[in-house]
Structure formats: structure tokens, C-alpha cells
């Protein structure tokens, strides 16, 4: 470019993959004219583990721990999405015990709140607000305490099983969830008061990274990214899975599709998750948490010692794995970051012939390249935060 006889050129700046505000090993290649972004290119793959290919040589049960390493901020939802797809192929998706269904919803919505709290804390910290970050992580720790008590792990909780759950909730656990919600609503309201109307936050987010409804749809954005652009799309409402059709909750949407709209959408989603949890806790029935079909689910140890038939079932499932009828299925769910879908192709053996994963972070990340031109370098930090990615999800 030339201005009044002075020749200028754009230059390329690498942001990441070590930059703390890239929320993982994301490298953004920025072409700049001064501090103005001319073009942005996301360079990914630093965390690639080949999950989809690895699954072809694992039994259906052995794949479960790989799913919760994808979005390690909401691992239980990824367990859930995978087992739903396999249950559909097995034809048992309508036979899951009622208690297991309610516990799945409770665990899923706790995971959504925990994931959104990480987004909230890191996003506002990236734009200069430290105090809300500490509040958010304090509340997330309480959720992790609850998850640890029921699953035995704080992160990467491989707890969902084909046919239900690995174990029932400990005695008194549901009451602890209810007690957590009682104090969390006040704590979250305080977080909201601390930052949402803060003029600095509004100046950093409002009218930054506008994504129109048309562009969001054409780029395949889902979850809060899509809803922030004014599209009322939520799989829990539009294509209800599990028992979500039994709960009353709202789907928040934005007006302009800017970063502030996406902020408000996620904040309201936290409140709606609390609303769902309240309803689920009120109606949890007694009963089993795992299907009693011993050709699909291993019999409990207490029964295999007394029955040769059940001992054989246990041996076959543990050594050979569950044989899934030939066929294919794509099962989408509304994960915290957007549409998560598992595409499973079975050839009738005990491991998938092909496994494809439609993860929300990978698809939503491409909106950054669309929104970045014309913004400043500092705004790229805002864009990464407002998209809310996890690199394990992006790279798989």
C-alpha cells in the first residue's frame, strides 16, 4: 500500500500456540496493517490424538474414556453423547432405567454449568477482570466436589455406560446437589452484578465480532454462537433426547450477534440449567441405574458367582466386547459449546468400523476468521473467549 508517497506493507504476527489467552495450543496467524487485522488464519492440530481412528481398534466400552478427553471441561456430556449413539444402534435407547435417565440429565446440566463457569471466568479475565474469575472457579470447584463424590474423579469422568451409568448416586448426594443450587443462585447473581453492566466489559464486547444469523448458519455455528446471532436452535428442545421433553426451560437468544450478545446468552443458559436441575431433582425415581440385559451389560459380580450363564455373559462382554448390529447412526446432542454428534458405523463386530465425531469447537472456531478482519489485535482475545473453544475438542 502507498500513502502520500510512503510505501507501507502488512506484516504477519503469530498469536500462540503458547499465548495464555488462546485457551490451549491454538495458533492464530494474523496479517496486520498496524494494529488492524487484515486477515486471520487459525492453525490447529497441535493436540491431535487420532481419537476417531483409534476407536476402530477398540471395543465399544473401551471407547468411553476417549470421549471425555475431547472437551475435558464437560467430559460427562461427551460420555453421554457417545453412549446414546451406541444405544440407538443396539435398539435399547428406549429401555434405559428411569433413574439413570434423571441422573444423566443432572450430571449433564452440572457439566454445562461447570463448562460455562470456566468460559465466564477466563473470558472476563482476558479482558481485564480478575475478581469474577476467582468467583467462577470457586463455584466450579464445588461442582467438581459433587462429581468426584459420584464418579470418583474430578475431571475426565468416564462414568456413563452403554445401558445406563457405572454406579448409583451415593446416599445423600442428590440433597447435596440441591444444597449447592441454593447457594449457587446467590453466588451467580453476585458474579452477574460484578461484571455484566461494567462499562469496561461492555466497551470491549459490544459491537465486537458481529456474526449475522445468515453467516452463523452458513458457517455451521451451533450452540451459544448460533443462539447469540438470534437463531433459537437447541437440540434439547428441537429434537429432545433422553427425558428433556419433560422439563420446562427457555432458550435465550441474542439480537445483534456480537460478543456481548453471546456473553448474555451463556449467562442465561446457566440460569436455565439451574431451572432444569431443580425440576429433575424433584422427580428422581428409585430403581436401577443400569439395564438388566446381560447380553449388552456385564452382570454384577454378585450374580456371576451363582449362575454359569451369567458368568459366560460376563466373560464374553469383558473379553470380546458387545457385538453391535450392523448399521449406522448419527446422534446429535446439545453439548455446552454446541452441537455434538457421534456418527457410528457398525459392521456387526464388537468395535466400530468407523467413528466420526462432529464436535462444536472445531466448527465454531472458523467463525473467528470471518469476524476478525477490521478488528484490532486486542479484539482477537475477545473473539477467542467469546467462541469458547477447547483444543482437545478442536483437534480430537
CORVEN-V276471 format. One record per residue. N is the residue number from 1. RES is the residue in one small letter. PSI is psi in degrees with one decimal (none if undefined). OMEGA is omega as a letter, one per 20 degrees, with the letter a starting at -180 (* if undefined). Layout:
# CORVEN-V276471
n:res:psi:omega
N:RES:PSI:OMEGA
N:RES:PSI:OMEGA
This chain:
# CORVEN-V276471
n:res:psi:omega
1:x:151.3:r
2:x:134.6:r
3:x:116.5:r
4:x:44.4:r
5:x:-3.5:r
6:x:123.6:a
7:x:127.5:r
8:x:156.3:r
9:x:152.6:r
10:x:160.8:r
11:x:161.1:a
12:x:131.2:r
13:x:129.9:r
14:x:122.2:r
15:x:109.8:a
16:x:-179.5:j
17:x:5.2:a
18:x:-1.1:a
19:x:129.8:a
20:x:-26.7:a
21:x:3.5:r
22:x:1.4:r
23:x:41.3:a
24:x:-167.7:a
25:x:63.7:r
26:x:132.1:r
27:x:123.4:r
28:x:119.1:r
29:x:110.9:a
30:x:126.8:r
31:x:121.6:a
32:x:145.3:r
33:x:93.6:a
34:x:-121.3:r
35:x:4.0:a
36:x:132.0:a
37:x:124.0:r
38:x:-39.9:a
39:x:145.5:r
40:x:138.4:r
41:x:123.1:r
42:x:124.9:r
43:x:113.4:a
44:x:180.0:r
45:x:0.4:a
46:x:-17.4:a
47:x:17.8:a
48:x:131.3:a
49:x:-1.2:r
50:x:39.5:a
51:x:-43.9:a
52:x:-40.5:r
53:x:-40.1:r
54:x:-36.4:a
55:x:-24.8:a
56:x:-20.2:a
57:x:17.6:r
58:x:148.9:r
59:x:164.5:a
60:x:-37.7:r
61:x:-34.6:a
62:x:-18.6:a
63:x:-23.9:a
64:x:-46.3:a
65:x:-21.3:r
66:x:-30.0:a
67:x:-37.6:a
68:x:-0.5:r
69:x:-3.4:r
70:x:-73.3:r
71:x:93.9:a
72:x:2.0:r
73:x:-12.4:r
74:x:56.0:a
75:x:-35.6:a
76:x:-30.7:r
77:x:-30.6:r
78:x:-36.7:r
79:x:-49.2:a
80:x:-48.3:a
81:x:-41.5:a
82:x:-48.4:a
83:x:-28.8:r
84:x:-41.3:r
85:x:-44.0:a
86:x:-39.5:r
87:x:-35.3:r
88:x:-42.0:r
89:x:-36.8:r
90:x:-15.2:a
91:x:22.6:a
92:x:11.0:a
93:x:-18.8:r
94:x:3.3:a
95:x:6.1:a
96:x:133.7:a
97:x:143.3:a
98:x:-42.1:a
99:x:-39.4:r
100:x:-39.9:r
101:x:-44.3:a
102:x:-42.4:r
103:x:-35.5:r
104:x:-44.5:r
105:x:-43.8:r
106:x:-46.1:r
107:x:-38.4:r
108:x:-43.4:a
109:x:-31.5:r
110:x:-39.6:r
111:x:-37.7:r
112:x:-44.7:r
113:x:-45.8:a
114:x:-43.0:r
115:x:-45.1:a
116:x:-30.6:r
117:x:-37.8:r
118:x:-44.2:r
119:x:-50.2:a
120:x:-50.6:a
121:x:-46.4:a
122:x:-35.5:a
123:x:-48.3:a
124:x:-29.2:r
125:x:-38.8:r
126:x:-28.0:r
127:x:11.4:r
128:x:1.2:a
129:x:108.2:a
130:x:-39.6:a
131:x:-46.7:r
132:x:-30.2:r
133:x:-45.0:a
134:x:-38.6:r
135:x:-44.5:a
136:x:-44.4:a
137:x:-26.9:r
138:x:-44.7:a
139:x:-35.4:r
140:x:-37.3:r
141:x:-35.6:r
142:x:-38.2:r
143:x:-41.2:r
144:x:-34.7:r
145:x:-42.3:r
146:x:-43.4:a
147:x:-37.5:r
148:x:-37.1:a
149:x:-35.4:a
150:x:-33.6:a
151:x:-19.3:a
152:x:-2.4:a
153:x:151.1:r
154:x:-38.1:r
155:x:163.7:r
156:x:52.7:a
157:x:99.2:r
158:x:77.5:a
159:x:-27.2:r
160:x:148.5:r
161:x:154.3:r
162:x:114.6:a
163:x:-1.6:r
164:x:-128.4:a
165:x:160.9:a
166:x:-30.3:a
167:x:164.4:r
168:x:164.6:r
169:x:139.3:r
170:x:157.5:r
171:x:129.4:r
172:x:-3.2:a
173:x:-41.6:a
174:x:-37.2:r
175:x:-35.2:r
176:x:-36.9:r
177:x:-43.6:r
178:x:-42.0:r
179:x:-38.9:r
180:x:-45.4:a
181:x:-36.8:a
182:x:-45.1:a
183:x:-26.2:a
184:x:-36.7:a
185:x:-40.9:r
186:x:-41.1:a
187:x:-40.4:a
188:x:-37.7:r
189:x:-36.6:r
190:x:-42.0:r
191:x:-43.6:a
192:x:-45.3:r
193:x:-32.1:a
194:x:-36.9:a
195:x:-31.2:a
196:x:-38.6:a
197:x:9.2:a
198:x:126.6:a
199:x:-30.2:r
200:x:-45.5:r
201:x:-45.5:a
202:x:-42.0:r
203:x:-35.4:a
204:x:-28.4:a
205:x:-35.8:a
206:x:133.4:a
207:x:16.2:r
208:x:128.6:r
209:x:48.9:a
210:x:127.3:r
211:x:109.1:a
212:x:162.2:r
213:x:-41.1:a
214:x:-44.1:a
215:x:-38.9:r
216:x:-42.2:r
217:x:-42.7:a
218:x:-27.1:r
219:x:-3.6:r
220:x:20.4:r
221:x:145.3:r
222:x:174.9:r
223:x:-147.2:a
224:x:-28.0:r
225:x:-44.5:a
226:x:-44.0:a
227:x:-31.2:r
228:x:-23.5:r
229:x:8.4:r
230:x:5.0:r
231:x:118.2:a
232:x:77.4:a
233:x:117.1:r
234:x:119.6:a
235:x:-29.0:r
236:x:-29.4:r
237:x:-43.9:a
238:x:-36.2:r
239:x:69.0:a
240:x:133.0:r
241:x:167.7:a
242:x:-124.5:a
243:x:26.8:a
244:x:-22.4:r
245:x:-6.5:r
246:x:-6.6:a
247:x:147.4:r
248:x:116.9:r
249:x:159.8:a
250:x:156.0:r
251:x:104.5:a
252:x:145.1:r
253:x:159.5:r
254:x:179.4:a
255:x:-47.8:a
256:x:-22.4:a
257:x:22.2:r
258:x:-179.3:a
259:x:-32.6:r
260:x:-37.1:r
261:x:-44.0:a
262:x:-34.0:r
263:x:-49.4:a
264:x:-37.0:r
265:x:-47.3:a
266:x:-36.3:r
267:x:-42.9:r
268:x:-32.6:r
269:x:-33.5:r
270:x:-43.4:r
271:x:-38.6:a
272:x:-33.3:r
273:x:-39.3:r
274:x:-40.3:r
275:x:-44.1:r
276:x:-43.3:a
277:x:-41.2:r
278:x:-45.2:a
279:x:-42.2:a
280:x:-42.2:a
281:x:-31.6:a
282:x:-25.4:a
283:x:9.2:a
284:x:120.7:r
285:x:167.9:r
286:x:169.6:r
287:x:-169.6:a
288:x:161.5:r
289:x:7.9:r
290:x:139.7:a
291:x:141.5:a
292:x:37.9:r
293:x:102.3:a
294:x:8.1:r
295:x:-12.1:a
296:x:-39.1:a
297:x:132.5:r
298:x:134.3:r
299:x:151.1:r
300:x:152.7:a
301:x:-34.0:a
302:x:-19.7:a
303:x:-27.2:a
304:x:-20.0:r
305:x:-15.2:a
306:x:-5.6:a
307:x:121.2:r
308:x:-33.9:a
309:x:-43.5:a
310:x:-29.6:r
311:x:-40.0:r
312:x:-44.3:r
313:x:-46.3:a
314:x:-45.4:a
315:x:-44.1:a
316:x:-42.4:a
317:x:-40.5:a
318:x:-38.9:a
319:x:-45.2:a
320:x:-28.7:a
321:x:171.2:a
322:x:127.0:r
323:x:122.2:a
324:x:131.2:a
325:x:146.2:r
326:x:140.1:r
327:x:-174.4:r
328:x:151.2:a
329:x:144.6:r
330:x:122.6:a
331:x:110.7:r
332:x:146.9:r
333:x:166.2:r
334:x:87.1:r
335:x:167.0:a
336:x:-31.8:a
337:x:-3.9:r
338:x:-159.4:a
339:x:122.1:r
340:x:125.8:a
341:x:138.5:r
342:x:124.3:r
343:x:112.9:a
344:x:128.0:r
345:x:121.2:a
346:x:139.5:r
347:x:14.6:r
348:x:-1.4:a
349:x:-169.1:a
350:x:7.6:r
351:x:150.5:a
352:x:143.3:r
353:x:-39.2:r
354:x:146.5:r
355:x:121.1:r
356:x:141.1:a
357:x:121.5:r
358:x:98.5:a
359:x:144.2:a
360:x:-36.3:a
361:x:-40.8:a
362:x:-47.0:a
363:x:-42.1:a
364:x:-28.4:a
365:x:-30.5:a
366:x:-16.0:r
367:x:-22.3:r
368:x:-44.3:a
369:x:-30.5:r
370:x:-38.7:a
371:x:-22.6:a
372:x:-41.4:a
373:x:132.6:r
374:x:-14.2:r
375:x:172.5:r
376:x:165.7:a
377:x:-42.5:a
378:x:-28.6:a
379:x:-22.0:r
380:x:-35.6:r
381:x:-41.5:r
382:x:-42.6:a
383:x:-44.4:a
384:x:-41.3:r
385:x:-39.2:a
386:x:-22.8:r
387:x:-32.1:r
388:x:74.4:a
389:x:159.3:r
390:x:127.6:a
391:x:-25.1:r
392:x:-31.0:r
393:x:-42.3:a
394:x:-49.0:a
395:x:-31.7:a
396:x:none:*
